[in-house]
Amino acid sequence: MNAARLTLKRPAAKTGDMVIERQGEGWSSPRPYIAAAILLAGSMTLGGCISVNAPDKPIVIELNINIKQEVIYRIAADAANTITENPDIF
Amino acid sequence: MGRKIMKRSFPYAAALAVGAALALAGASGTAFAQDYNAAKAAGLIGEKPDGYVGIVGNATPELRRMVDDTNIKRKAVYAEKAKAERATVEEYAFTSGCLLIAKTQPGMKYQTPGGAWKTRDASAPERDSRCP
């Protein structure tokens, strides 16, 4: 009985609050705000703790990690020719 | 437009010369290769280990355009040649990068595998361990 009463009363109070907030702060709708808050709270409880730290080492992008030395040796002669054939861009 | 280049490049004697050359190229549109070589010699642009050129210091719109133009052309060549060699564009570009850094003349700039720009001197350049 009590629970049913409370759930009945709450929406009215909340709607009133949100309307005031919207007028004061210029939110077009409180919904994205609420959704974001719920999402943040949810992820915090799920993940326990989110720590964001700046990396202590410089970021090196390893683009060429998959390039094998044998391939490099195989195409080196052809690449050298390509370079001499295109002096305007190399 | 020419005034802008001169203003940006003013504090550097070498850059000033290239800036003047670039301004002329903007007017004529023919001396592109000369500007590219001048920018390279002045150390404004340098060779990267991935086989493309990069801007060493401050990026001006002129340098950006020059580097982008060169890299687009390079990529097209790499793609065509890589196909013939049954290699990936990245593999072909990387191999070319090894060779191009080895070919730099003293005074020119190149990028180390760690990402730092270095000026080529008489000693061997710092290259990836896989380079031939």
Backbone of each chain as ProteinMPNN parsed JSONL, in Angstrom:
{"seq_chain_A": "MNAARLTLKRPAAKTGDMVIERQGEGWSSPRPYIAAAILLAGSMTLGGCISVNAPDKPIVIELNINIKQEVIYRIAADAANTITENPDIF", "coords_chain_A": {"N_chain_A": [[0.827, -1.219, 0.0], [1.807, 1.276, 0.927], [4.017, 1.524, -0.746], [2.84, 1.665, -3.242], [1.547, 4.097, -3.036], [3.697, 5.847, -2.825], [4.96, 5.533, -5.308], [3.032, 6.573, -6.86], [3.035, 9.215, -6.137], [5.52, 10.233, -6.724], [6.114, 10.723, -9.576], [4.754, 13.115, -10.164], [6.013, 15.088, -8.587], [8.572, 15.022, -9.654], [8.268, 15.728, -12.325], [7.554, 18.366, -12.072], [9.921, 19.486, -11.023], [11.695, 19.109, -13.146], [10.607, 20.664, -15.112], [11.027, 23.215, -14.141], [13.794, 23.26, -14.099], [14.359, 23.045, -16.77], [13.442, 25.458, -17.729], [15.133, 27.22, -16.479], [17.796, 26.502, -17.167], [17.941, 26.067, -19.833], [17.752, 23.586, -21.121], [16.614, 21.603, -23.752], [15.242, 19.283, -23.478], [14.852, 17.19, -20.669], [15.552, 14.567, -20.95], [17.91, 13.46, -22.396], [19.821, 14.143, -20.574], [19.098, 12.786, -18.238], [19.304, 10.183, -19.219], [22.025, 10.03, -19.745], [23.05, 10.305, -17.204], [22.052, 8.018, -15.974], [23.326, 6.073, -17.501], [25.984, 6.596, -16.913], [26.047, 6.14, -14.163], [25.334, 3.474, -14.191], [27.472, 2.271, -15.608], [29.513, 2.822, -13.903], [28.862, 1.388, -11.594], [28.936, -1.153, -12.648], [31.536, -1.478, -13.724], [33.023, -0.983, -11.516], [35.334, 0.797, -10.954], [36.448, 3.55, -12.777], [39.391, 4.566, -14.09], [41.123, 7.235, -15.456], [44.07, 7.819, -16.832], [46.842, 9.761, -17.946], [49.097, 8.518, -20.42], [52.35, 7.437, -19.414], [54.434, 7.147, -21.112], [55.662, 8.219, -24.343], [53.371, 8.061, -27.066], [53.732, 5.672, -29.473], [53.018, 4.916, -32.702], [52.535, 1.872, -33.989], [52.534, 1.164, -36.958], [53.673, -0.504, -38.748], [53.934, -3.038, -37.874], [53.278, -5.52, -38.849], [54.841, -5.974, -41.002], [57.032, -7.977, -42.689], [60.48, -8.916, -42.604], [61.487, -10.513, -44.639], [59.813, -9.998, -46.773], [60.432, -7.349, -47.241], [63.084, -7.55, -48.101], [62.694, -8.988, -50.422], [61.308, -7.19, -52.099], [62.967, -5.01, -52.21], [64.86, -4.38, -54.277], [63.209, -3.825, -56.458], [61.809, -1.664, -55.414], [63.867, 0.184, -55.185], [64.384, 0.676, -57.885], [61.967, 1.851, -58.594], [62.121, 4.224, -57.173], [64.274, 5.558, -58.44], [63.164, 5.83, -60.933], [61.167, 7.676, -60.605], [61.923, 10.533, -60.05], [60.701, 12.951, -59.483], [58.92, 12.745, -57.39], [60.237, 11.542, -55.371]], "CA_chain_A": [[0.0, 0.0, 0.0], [2.706, 2.415, 1.025], [4.834, 1.578, -1.968], [1.964, 2.108, -4.326], [1.322, 5.535, -2.826], [4.926, 6.567, -3.146], [5.19, 5.543, -6.76], [2.036, 7.455, -7.461], [3.346, 10.612, -5.847], [6.831, 10.673, -7.245], [6.179, 11.327, -10.92], [4.258, 14.488, -10.153], [7.045, 15.95, -8.031], [9.717, 15.041, -10.572], [7.922, 16.485, -13.512], [7.609, 19.77, -11.662], [11.333, 19.854, -10.924], [12.326, 19.124, -14.465], [10.086, 21.81, -15.859], [11.723, 24.398, -13.622], [15.191, 23.153, -14.531], [14.392, 23.3, -18.201], [13.265, 26.885, -17.961], [16.278, 27.962, -15.955], [19.099, 26.201, -17.752], [17.86, 26.026, -21.275], [17.72, 22.239, -21.717], [15.451, 21.416, -24.598], [14.529, 18.169, -22.881], [15.705, 16.607, -19.614], [15.755, 13.15, -21.221], [19.307, 13.051, -22.633], [20.536, 14.381, -19.319], [18.77, 11.659, -17.357], [19.864, 8.978, -19.841], [23.479, 10.075, -19.55], [23.296, 10.081, -15.783], [21.784, 6.603, -15.711], [24.384, 5.333, -18.18], [27.219, 6.819, -16.158], [25.894, 5.439, -12.895], [25.341, 2.051, -14.518], [28.814, 1.813, -15.975], [30.353, 2.945, -12.711], [28.588, 0.259, -10.704], [29.351, -2.385, -13.329], [32.993, -1.542, -13.844], [33.64, -0.757, -10.218], [36.038, 2.075, -10.915], [37.069, 3.922, -14.045], [40.477, 5.529, -13.903], [41.662, 7.755, -16.706], [45.386, 8.398, -16.599], [47.649, 10.049, -19.135], [50.189, 7.549, -20.509], [53.625, 8.013, -18.964], [55.411, 7.052, -22.207], [55.12, 8.771, -25.585], [52.624, 7.095, -27.868], [54.351, 5.324, -30.747], [52.051, 4.167, -33.498], [53.21, 0.766, -34.673], [51.787, 0.868, -38.18], [54.39, -1.454, -39.597], [54.223, -4.197, -37.039], [53.055, -6.769, -39.583], [55.701, -6.052, -42.177], [58.093, -8.969, -42.456], [61.768, -8.572, -43.206], [61.685, -11.271, -45.888], [59.088, -9.274, -47.826], [61.212, -6.138, -47.508], [64.259, -7.942, -48.897], [62.23, -9.442, -51.739], [60.876, -6.072, -52.957], [63.907, -3.885, -52.088], [65.458, -4.027, -55.574], [62.156, -3.2, -57.26], [61.525, -0.353, -54.812], [64.989, 1.063, -55.553], [64.13, 1.079, -59.274], [60.82, 2.764, -58.584], [62.582, 5.527, -56.675], [65.077, 6.232, -59.475], [62.305, 6.11, -62.087], [60.231, 8.777, -60.287], [62.676, 11.513, -59.253], [59.899, 14.13, -59.145], [58.16, 12.575, -56.129], [61.087, 10.923, -54.34]], "C_chain_A": [[0.858, 1.265, 0.0], [3.505, 2.63, -0.256], [4.025, 2.123, -3.13], [1.713, 3.602, -4.222], [2.552, 6.346, -3.269], [5.143, 6.65, -4.653], [4.181, 6.447, -7.449], [2.436, 8.918, -7.278], [4.607, 11.101, -6.573], [6.815, 11.308, -8.634], [5.751, 12.781, -10.941], [5.344, 15.441, -9.669], [8.198, 16.103, -9.02], [9.45, 15.891, -11.797], [8.011, 17.978, -13.219], [9.034, 20.279, -11.62], [11.948, 20.065, -12.297], [11.872, 20.318, -15.295], [10.82, 23.074, -15.43], [13.159, 24.419, -14.144], [15.317, 23.525, -16.017], [14.282, 24.789, -18.483], [14.524, 27.654, -17.57], [17.531, 27.742, -16.777], [19.077, 26.004, -19.264], [17.965, 24.641, -21.896], [16.461, 22.119, -22.553], [14.599, 20.28, -24.05], [15.413, 17.559, -21.809], [16.106, 15.174, -19.933], [17.214, 12.77, -21.501], [20.142, 13.142, -21.372], [20.342, 13.199, -18.38], [19.411, 10.389, -17.893], [21.365, 8.905, -19.602], [23.832, 9.761, -18.11], [23.113, 8.612, -15.436], [22.911, 5.744, -16.287], [25.687, 5.415, -17.391], [27.179, 6.043, -14.855], [25.987, 3.934, -13.129], [26.73, 1.545, -14.8], [29.76, 1.878, -14.779], [30.137, 1.766, -11.774], [29.065, -1.043, -11.334], [30.868, -2.527, -13.335], [33.708, -1.353, -12.519], [34.265, 0.606, -10.177], [36.651, 2.356, -12.281], [38.169, 4.924, -13.747], [41.03, 5.94, -15.253], [42.987, 8.443, -16.4], [46.075, 8.694, -17.924], [48.782, 9.032, -19.206], [51.514, 8.191, -20.123], [54.711, 7.908, -20.033], [54.819, 7.693, -23.459], [54.454, 7.691, -26.42], [53.336, 6.889, -29.206], [53.371, 4.456, -31.516], [52.8, 3.107, -34.316], [52.4, 0.354, -35.895], [52.391, -0.314, -38.919], [54.699, -2.763, -38.895], [54.116, -5.508, -37.822], [53.964, -6.937, -40.792], [56.893, -6.957, -41.881], [59.358, -8.6, -43.226], [61.975, -9.285, -44.54], [60.984, -10.586, -47.063], [59.886, -8.042, -48.239], [62.408, -6.473, -48.407], [63.853, -8.356, -50.307], [61.933, -8.255, -52.658], [61.859, -4.9, -52.963], [64.46, -3.43, -53.436], [64.436, -3.302, -56.453], [61.831, -1.797, -56.737], [62.621, 0.651, -55.171], [64.823, 1.561, -56.988], [63.014, 2.108, -59.349], [61.248, 4.168, -58.168], [63.377, 6.268, -57.756], [64.227, 6.597, -60.694], [61.376, 7.315, -61.856], [60.916, 9.868, -59.463], [61.827, 12.72, -58.825], [59.14, 13.983, -57.823], [59.002, 11.911, -55.037], [62.332, 11.774, -54.051]], "O_chain_A": [[0.666, 2.181, -0.801], [3.642, 3.743, -0.763], [4.504, 2.954, -3.902], [1.673, 4.294, -5.239], [2.456, 7.355, -3.968], [5.468, 7.708, -5.193], [4.461, 7.015, -8.505], [2.204, 9.752, -8.154], [4.703, 12.262, -6.971], [7.45, 12.343, -8.839], [6.331, 13.59, -11.665], [5.569, 16.488, -10.277], [8.732, 17.199, -9.193], [10.297, 16.667, -12.241], [8.495, 18.753, -14.044], [9.33, 21.366, -12.117], [12.623, 21.06, -12.561], [12.638, 20.897, -16.065], [11.188, 23.902, -16.264], [13.667, 25.456, -14.571], [16.246, 24.215, -16.438], [14.953, 25.314, -19.371], [14.925, 28.607, -18.238], [18.258, 28.694, -17.06], [20.122, 25.797, -19.882], [18.242, 24.529, -23.09], [15.373, 22.489, -22.113], [13.372, 20.314, -24.149], [16.618, 17.422, -22.019], [16.944, 14.614, -19.227], [17.714, 11.828, -20.886], [21.041, 12.337, -21.134], [21.298, 12.681, -17.803], [19.989, 9.609, -17.136], [21.904, 7.842, -19.294], [24.792, 9.041, -17.832], [23.911, 8.031, -14.7], [23.387, 4.809, -15.642], [26.395, 4.421, -17.228], [28.145, 5.376, -14.483], [26.632, 3.213, -12.367], [27.129, 0.499, -14.287], [30.692, 1.082, -14.666], [31.089, 1.209, -11.227], [29.545, -1.936, -10.634], [31.406, -3.578, -12.988], [34.92, -1.559, -12.444], [33.797, 1.487, -9.456], [37.3, 1.489, -12.868], [37.91, 6.003, -13.215], [41.363, 5.098, -16.087], [43.021, 9.511, -15.787], [45.908, 7.963, -18.9], [49.376, 8.704, -18.179], [51.774, 9.346, -20.46], [55.781, 8.5, -19.894], [53.599, 7.709, -23.623], [54.917, 6.552, -26.473], [53.515, 7.835, -29.973], [52.949, 3.401, -31.045], [53.587, 3.424, -35.208], [51.686, -0.648, -35.885], [51.693, -1.036, -39.631], [55.611, -3.496, -39.279], [54.785, -6.488, -37.495], [53.868, -7.926, -41.518], [57.655, -6.724, -40.942], [59.31, -8.055, -44.329], [62.569, -8.726, -45.462], [61.481, -10.589, -48.189], [60.003, -7.729, -49.424], [62.697, -5.75, -49.36], [64.578, -8.104, -51.269], [62.257, -8.29, -53.846], [61.621, -3.901, -53.643], [64.522, -2.232, -53.709], [64.75, -2.304, -57.102], [61.607, -0.868, -57.513], [62.34, 1.822, -55.429], [65.089, 2.728, -57.278], [63.106, 3.102, -60.069], [60.799, 5.165, -58.733], [63.177, 7.465, -57.965], [64.53, 7.557, -61.402], [60.864, 7.898, -62.812], [60.541, 10.106, -58.315], [62.204, 13.435, -57.897], [58.762, 14.981, -57.208], [58.536, 11.738, -53.911], [63.152, 11.402, -53.212]]}, "seq_chain_B": "MGRKIMKRSFPYAAALAVGAALALAGASGTAFAQDYNAAKAAGLIGEKPDGYVGIVGNATPELRRMVDDTNIKRKAVYAEKAKAERATVEEYAFTSGCLLIAKTQPGMKYQTPGGAWKTRDASAPERDSRCP", "coords_chain_B": {"N_chain_B": [[48.556, 36.534, -50.629], [51.146, 35.755, -51.195], [52.432, 37.474, -49.461], [51.725, 36.475, -47.011], [53.106, 34.064, -46.865], [55.718, 34.987, -46.809], [55.724, 36.305, -44.394], [55.276, 34.311, -42.498], [57.529, 32.741, -42.833], [59.57, 34.347, -42.197], [61.415, 34.448, -39.873], [63.372, 32.527, -40.398], [66.193, 31.997, -42.269], [66.705, 30.062, -44.246], [64.169, 29.067, -44.645], [62.966, 31.29, -45.623], [64.004, 31.595, -48.168], [62.898, 29.347, -49.415], [60.246, 29.974, -49.07], [60.006, 32.202, -50.708], [60.467, 30.957, -53.114], [58.255, 29.319, -53.184], [56.21, 31.181, -53.318], [56.64, 32.202, -55.829], [56.119, 29.92, -57.3], [53.444, 29.649, -56.794], [52.475, 31.717, -58.316], [53.318, 31.069, -60.925], [53.036, 28.28, -61.127], [54.543, 26.229, -62.114], [57.046, 25.499, -61.175], [57.101, 23.379, -59.364], [58.496, 20.963, -58.676], [61.033, 21.947, -58.158], [60.561, 23.481, -55.866], [59.836, 21.529, -54.132], [62.185, 20.031, -53.916], [63.778, 22.049, -52.88], [62.534, 22.555, -50.421], [62.997, 20.151, -49.209], [65.797, 20.108, -49.121], [66.18, 22.256, -47.44], [65.3, 21.244, -45.116], [62.691, 21.492, -44.296], [60.77, 19.71, -44.935], [60.723, 16.159, -44.531], [61.904, 12.707, -44.82], [59.915, 9.931, -43.93], [59.735, 6.88, -41.959], [57.693, 5.314, -42.973], [57.596, 5.601, -45.648], [56.643, 7.904, -46.722], [56.536, 11.54, -47.085], [56.991, 14.059, -44.57], [56.057, 16.99, -42.635], [58.473, 18.832, -40.995], [58.818, 20.977, -39.11], [56.95, 23.806, -38.321], [53.774, 23.639, -39.739], [52.883, 25.016, -42.68], [50.261, 26.192, -44.849], [51.193, 25.955, -47.457], [53.314, 24.11, -47.317], [51.901, 21.924, -46.373], [50.21, 21.399, -48.544], [52.101, 20.731, -50.454], [53.302, 18.448, -49.344], [51.096, 16.72, -49.075], [50.344, 16.454, -51.748], [52.624, 15.22, -52.856], [52.642, 12.838, -51.372], [50.244, 11.64, -52.094], [50.733, 11.078, -54.756], [52.917, 9.379, -54.433], [51.722, 7.265, -53.058], [50.036, 6.245, -55.002], [51.903, 5.269, -56.831], [53.223, 3.4, -55.222], [51.106, 1.633, -54.732], [50.556, 0.603, -57.261], [53.005, -0.641, -57.942], [53.319, -2.384, -55.821], [51.305, -4.177, -56.231], [52.179, -5.512, -58.506], [54.34, -6.786, -57.418], [53.195, -8.461, -55.69], [52.836, -7.626, -53.033], [51.83, -5.812, -50.06], [50.557, -2.423, -50.048], [51.526, -1.033, -47.878], [53.784, -2.513, -47.183], [55.39, -2.16, -49.431], [55.665, 0.598, -49.407], [56.94, 0.981, -46.968], [59.377, -0.349, -47.378], [60.399, 1.28, -49.378], [60.636, 3.579, -47.866], [62.731, 2.866, -46.145], [64.835, 2.818, -48.013], [64.761, 5.425, -48.997], [65.366, 6.971, -46.763], [67.926, 6.091, -46.329], [69.056, 7.211, -48.539], [69.063, 9.932, -48.08], [70.649, 13.135, -48.035], [73.438, 14.619, -46.262], [72.344, 17.014, -43.929], [69.726, 16.984, -44.671], [66.401, 16.163, -43.48], [65.158, 13.401, -41.576], [62.901, 10.912, -40.295], [63.122, 9.072, -37.323], [62.671, 5.57, -36.324], [61.461, 5.84, -33.855], [60.01, 8.15, -34.088], [61.092, 10.666, -33.911], [62.445, 13.638, -35.404], [65.389, 13.824, -37.261], [68.507, 15.249, -38.24], [70.242, 14.398, -41.086], [73.529, 13.253, -40.995], [77.027, 12.644, -41.62], [77.216, 10.05, -40.758], [75.625, 6.748, -40.661], [72.068, 6.675, -41.17], [69.471, 6.518, -38.642], [67.594, 3.755, -38.692], [64.76, 1.493, -39.166], [65.034, -1.804, -37.791], [64.49, -3.794, -39.582], [65.166, -2.907, -42.051], [66.735, -3.174, -45.271]], "CA_chain_B": [[48.968, 35.146, -50.383], [52.609, 35.78, -51.151], [52.83, 38.196, -48.255], [51.488, 35.561, -45.905], [54.217, 33.104, -46.862], [56.916, 35.705, -46.396], [55.57, 36.646, -42.986], [55.437, 33.085, -41.72], [58.855, 32.173, -42.983], [60.554, 35.402, -41.992], [62.526, 34.277, -38.932], [64.353, 31.523, -40.812], [66.808, 32.368, -43.542], [66.49, 28.979, -45.206], [62.741, 28.997, -44.931], [62.638, 32.481, -46.41], [64.351, 31.286, -49.558], [61.886, 28.415, -49.899], [58.999, 30.726, -49.107], [60.042, 33.008, -51.925], [60.319, 30.023, -54.232], [56.869, 28.86, -53.164], [55.384, 32.296, -53.77], [56.817, 32.238, -57.274], [55.425, 28.756, -57.839], [52.02, 29.956, -56.712], [52.159, 32.6, -59.433], [53.54, 30.422, -62.202], [52.474, 26.94, -61.085], [55.36, 25.301, -62.908], [58.308, 25.125, -60.532], [56.751, 22.591, -58.194], [59.566, 20.014, -58.34], [62.127, 22.724, -57.577], [60.166, 23.852, -54.511], [59.861, 20.294, -53.344], [63.59, 19.742, -53.62], [64.282, 23.13, -52.015], [61.977, 22.334, -49.082], [63.703, 18.978, -48.697], [67.175, 20.514, -48.817], [66.134, 23.189, -46.312], [64.893, 20.505, -43.924], [61.316, 21.826, -43.911], [60.079, 18.424, -45.03], [61.676, 15.066, -44.388], [61.445, 11.35, -45.125], [59.422, 9.159, -42.785], [59.992, 5.439, -42.142], [56.574, 4.646, -43.653], [57.717, 5.785, -47.095], [56.029, 9.165, -47.145], [57.207, 12.729, -46.562], [56.277, 14.739, -43.5], [56.508, 18.34, -42.31], [59.346, 18.711, -39.819], [58.532, 22.017, -38.111], [55.62, 24.394, -38.414], [53.071, 23.304, -40.974], [52.204, 26.102, -43.374], [49.377, 25.626, -45.875], [51.982, 25.643, -48.656], [54.018, 22.847, -47.064], [50.858, 20.901, -46.268], [49.771, 21.08, -49.901], [53.216, 20.082, -51.129], [53.459, 17.113, -48.756], [49.923, 15.915, -49.449], [50.428, 16.185, -53.185], [53.677, 14.224, -53.052], [52.266, 11.569, -50.759], [49.181, 11.031, -52.907], [51.411, 10.523, -55.94], [53.715, 8.243, -53.98], [50.845, 6.141, -52.733], [49.572, 5.675, -56.267], [53.025, 4.49, -57.369], [53.405, 2.244, -54.324], [49.988, 0.702, -54.919], [50.726, -0.054, -58.562], [54.192, -1.503, -57.89], [53.09, -3.428, -54.815], [50.438, -5.174, -56.862], [53.033, -6.297, -59.39], [55.258, -7.584, -56.579], [52.322, -9.208, -54.762], [53.065, -7.157, -51.661], [50.835, -4.801, -49.702], [51.004, -1.036, -50.251], [52.305, -0.671, -46.683], [55.09, -3.182, -47.279], [56.165, -1.502, -50.486], [55.957, 1.957, -48.929], [57.915, 0.865, -45.882], [60.659, -0.691, -47.997], [60.851, 2.501, -50.03], [61.038, 4.475, -46.788], [64.082, 2.422, -45.746], [65.79, 3.232, -49.047], [64.755, 6.886, -49.118], [66.099, 7.513, -45.607], [69.34, 5.783, -46.596], [69.496, 8.087, -49.636], [69.076, 11.356, -47.702], [71.953, 13.784, -48.035], [73.702, 15.343, -45.017], [71.592, 18.267, -43.829], [68.297, 16.707, -44.856], [65.728, 15.62, -42.298], [64.447, 12.122, -41.664], [62.261, 10.539, -39.035], [63.613, 7.802, -36.778], [61.55, 4.666, -35.992], [60.8, 6.338, -32.644], [59.155, 9.277, -34.436], [61.797, 11.95, -33.798], [63.094, 14.128, -36.623], [66.837, 13.962, -37.123], [69.207, 15.765, -39.417], [71.201, 13.421, -41.592], [74.927, 13.676, -41.026], [77.876, 11.738, -42.398], [77.024, 8.674, -40.28], [74.449, 6.048, -41.176], [70.847, 7.139, -40.508], [68.813, 5.612, -37.7], [66.47, 3.162, -39.422], [64.133, 0.301, -38.595], [65.954, -2.951, -37.818], [64.161, -4.673, -40.716], [65.581, -2.286, -43.31], [67.829, -3.887, -45.93]], "C_chain_B": [[50.477, 35.064, -50.266], [53.109, 36.439, -49.882], [52.74, 37.307, -47.033], [52.662, 34.589, -45.758], [55.46, 33.774, -46.302], [56.886, 35.966, -44.886], [55.845, 35.425, -42.108], [56.879, 32.603, -41.724], [59.951, 33.127, -42.544], [61.685, 35.071, -41.024], [63.607, 33.309, -39.404], [64.895, 31.862, -42.209], [66.536, 31.328, -44.616], [65.034, 28.924, -45.637], [62.303, 30.16, -45.812], [62.895, 32.224, -47.892], [63.295, 30.375, -50.168], [60.549, 29.114, -50.028], [58.896, 31.575, -50.356], [59.824, 32.131, -53.146], [58.873, 29.551, -54.336], [55.933, 29.94, -53.69], [55.447, 32.406, -55.292], [56.043, 31.099, -57.932], [53.919, 28.987, -57.831], [51.578, 30.824, -57.882], [52.261, 31.866, -60.766], [52.934, 29.023, -62.258], [53.279, 25.914, -61.846], [56.54, 24.74, -62.128], [58.105, 24.255, -59.3], [57.893, 21.677, -57.748], [60.73, 20.731, -57.672], [61.819, 23.092, -56.125], [60.256, 22.654, -53.589], [61.294, 19.959, -52.958], [64.198, 20.795, -52.692], [63.813, 22.929, -50.577], [62.669, 21.158, -48.404], [65.117, 19.356, -48.242], [67.222, 21.432, -47.599], [65.704, 22.508, -45.018], [63.504, 20.872, -43.43], [60.432, 20.592, -43.988], [61.136, 17.328, -44.969], [61.043, 13.721, -44.69], [61.039, 10.628, -43.843], [59.657, 7.668, -43.027], [58.874, 4.72, -42.906], [56.578, 4.873, -45.163], [57.084, 7.055, -47.619], [56.811, 10.343, -46.565], [56.338, 13.362, -45.477], [56.848, 16.125, -43.289], [57.271, 18.275, -40.99], [58.939, 19.716, -38.74], [57.107, 22.497, -38.196], [54.997, 24.105, -39.772], [52.399, 24.546, -41.539], [51.273, 25.469, -44.411], [50.141, 25.207, -47.133], [52.697, 24.307, -48.497], [53.032, 21.683, -47.018], [50.439, 20.436, -47.665], [50.852, 20.289, -50.629], [53.375, 18.634, -50.659], [52.296, 16.203, -49.161], [49.99, 15.503, -50.913], [51.449, 15.087, -53.474], [53.235, 12.859, -52.531], [51.154, 10.853, -51.53], [49.801, 10.368, -54.141], [52.222, 9.293, -55.559], [52.834, 7.026, -53.727], [50.337, 5.454, -53.993], [50.65, 4.79, -56.872], [53.236, 3.233, -56.525], [52.335, 1.18, -54.598], [50.166, -0.103, -56.202], [51.875, -1.06, -58.51], [53.995, -2.66, -56.907], [52.254, -4.556, -55.4], [51.273, -6.104, -57.743], [53.952, -7.228, -58.599], [54.492, -8.474, -55.6], [52.667, -8.899, -53.304], [51.955, -6.16, -51.329], [51.423, -3.406, -49.946], [51.908, -0.618, -49.094], [53.709, -1.275, -46.748], [55.979, -2.47, -48.296], [56.586, -0.103, -50.043], [57.044, 1.926, -47.859], [59.313, 0.572, -46.427], [61.252, 0.541, -48.679], [61.34, 3.512, -49.005], [62.441, 4.168, -46.292], [65.121, 2.992, -46.712], [65.897, 4.757, -49.123], [65.497, 7.543, -47.956], [67.59, 7.269, -45.801], [69.919, 6.749, -47.632], [69.583, 9.567, -49.257], [70.516, 11.878, -47.658], [72.18, 14.468, -46.689], [73.015, 16.717, -45.016], [70.099, 18.073, -43.993], [67.723, 16.074, -43.59], [65.12, 14.249, -42.599], [63.891, 11.783, -40.3], [62.773, 9.167, -38.595], [62.412, 6.874, -36.519], [60.781, 5.117, -34.747], [59.916, 7.544, -32.891], [59.831, 10.635, -34.354], [62.42, 12.331, -35.14], [64.583, 14.314, -36.352], [67.409, 14.54, -38.398], [70.255, 14.747, -39.82], [72.601, 14.027, -41.531], [75.727, 12.621, -41.79], [77.676, 10.274, -41.98], [75.741, 8.065, -40.852], [73.196, 6.523, -40.444], [70.259, 6.061, -39.592], [67.559, 5.055, -38.376], [65.9, 1.959, -38.675], [65.076, -0.892, -38.77], [65.685, -3.885, -39.002], [64.646, -4.12, -42.056], [66.757, -3.036, -43.937], [69.131, -3.085, -45.912]], "O_chain_B": [[51.02, 34.406, -49.378], [54.101, 36.005, -49.297], [53.576, 37.379, -46.132], [53.14, 34.337, -44.652], [56.158, 33.225, -45.451], [57.905, 35.858, -44.203], [56.558, 35.509, -41.108], [57.379, 32.112, -40.712], [61.126, 32.761, -42.52], [62.836, 35.389, -41.325], [64.69, 33.295, -38.819], [64.146, 31.992, -43.177], [66.183, 31.661, -45.747], [64.711, 28.76, -46.814], [61.396, 30.032, -46.635], [62.094, 32.595, -48.75], [62.849, 30.595, -51.294], [59.804, 28.879, -50.98], [57.84, 31.661, -50.983], [59.108, 32.493, -54.08], [58.334, 29.401, -55.432], [54.981, 29.651, -54.416], [54.442, 32.668, -55.952], [55.403, 31.276, -58.968], [53.21, 28.571, -58.748], [50.46, 30.693, -58.382], [51.4, 32.019, -61.633], [52.387, 28.615, -63.283], [52.768, 24.847, -62.189], [56.985, 23.623, -62.393], [58.836, 24.373, -58.316], [58.217, 21.628, -56.561], [61.343, 20.206, -56.742], [62.693, 23.027, -55.26], [60.686, 22.749, -52.439], [61.576, 19.64, -51.803], [65.021, 20.481, -51.833], [64.583, 23.105, -49.632], [62.897, 21.163, -47.194], [65.567, 18.989, -47.156], [68.176, 21.397, -46.821], [65.738, 23.117, -43.949], [63.164, 20.601, -42.278], [59.48, 20.438, -43.222], [62.297, 17.548, -45.313], [59.824, 13.597, -44.802], [61.72, 10.702, -42.82], [59.767, 7.239, -44.175], [59.093, 3.628, -43.43], [55.688, 4.406, -45.874], [57.0, 7.258, -48.83], [57.64, 10.172, -45.672], [55.115, 13.216, -45.473], [57.971, 16.416, -43.7], [56.78, 17.735, -40.0], [58.74, 19.341, -37.585], [56.167, 21.704, -38.15], [55.621, 24.304, -40.814], [51.455, 25.069, -40.947], [51.484, 24.323, -44.807], [49.784, 24.23, -47.79], [52.696, 23.476, -49.406], [53.293, 20.605, -47.551], [50.33, 19.238, -47.929], [50.568, 19.315, -51.326], [53.558, 17.721, -51.463], [52.504, 15.052, -49.543], [49.726, 14.354, -51.265], [51.181, 14.153, -54.23], [53.441, 11.842, -53.193], [51.125, 9.625, -51.607], [49.44, 9.252, -54.515], [52.218, 8.289, -56.271], [53.159, 5.908, -54.129], [50.223, 4.229, -54.042], [50.364, 3.699, -57.367], [53.406, 2.138, -57.06], [52.63, -0.012, -54.682], [49.958, -1.316, -56.23], [51.739, -2.192, -58.976], [54.455, -3.776, -57.147], [52.469, -5.731, -55.103], [51.096, -7.322, -57.725], [54.296, -8.318, -59.057], [55.096, -9.16, -54.776], [52.773, -9.796, -52.467], [51.226, -5.719, -52.217], [52.64, -3.243, -50.036], [52.917, 0.059, -49.29], [54.694, -0.62, -46.407], [57.158, -2.216, -48.049], [57.718, 0.323, -50.275], [57.955, 2.754, -47.86], [60.3, 1.167, -45.994], [62.448, 0.81, -48.571], [62.326, 4.214, -49.231], [63.241, 5.072, -46.048], [66.132, 3.563, -46.304], [66.986, 5.305, -49.292], [66.178, 8.552, -48.14], [68.417, 8.124, -45.482], [71.108, 7.065, -47.608], [70.116, 10.371, -50.022], [71.453, 11.166, -47.297], [71.215, 14.861, -46.033], [73.104, 17.472, -45.984], [69.299, 18.881, -43.522], [68.447, 15.532, -42.755], [64.644, 13.978, -43.701], [64.347, 12.298, -39.28], [62.846, 8.23, -39.39], [61.27, 7.333, -36.496], [59.597, 4.815, -34.6], [59.148, 7.935, -32.012], [59.221, 11.651, -34.687], [62.861, 11.474, -35.905], [64.976, 14.89, -35.337], [66.871, 14.348, -39.488], [71.053, 14.294, -38.999], [72.825, 15.16, -41.957], [75.16, 11.807, -42.518], [77.94, 9.363, -42.765], [74.902, 8.752, -41.435], [73.238, 6.753, -39.235], [70.519, 4.868, -39.753], [66.589, 5.779, -38.603], [66.473, 1.479, -37.697], [65.811, -0.984, -39.753], [66.551, -4.674, -39.381], [64.546, -4.795, -43.081], [67.663, -3.481, -43.233], [70.148, -3.548, -46.428]]}, "name": "protein", "num_of_chains": 2, "seq": "MNAARLTLKRPAAKTGDMVIERQGEGWSSPRPYIAAAILLAGSMTLGGCISVNAPDKPIVIELNINIKQEVIYRIAADAANTITENPDIFMGRKIMKRSFPYAAALAVGAALALAGASGTAFAQDYNAAKAAGLIGEKPDGYVGIVGNATPELRRMVDDTNIKRKAVYAEKAKAERATVEEYAFTSGCLLIAKTQPGMKYQTPGGAWKTRDASAPERDSRCP"}
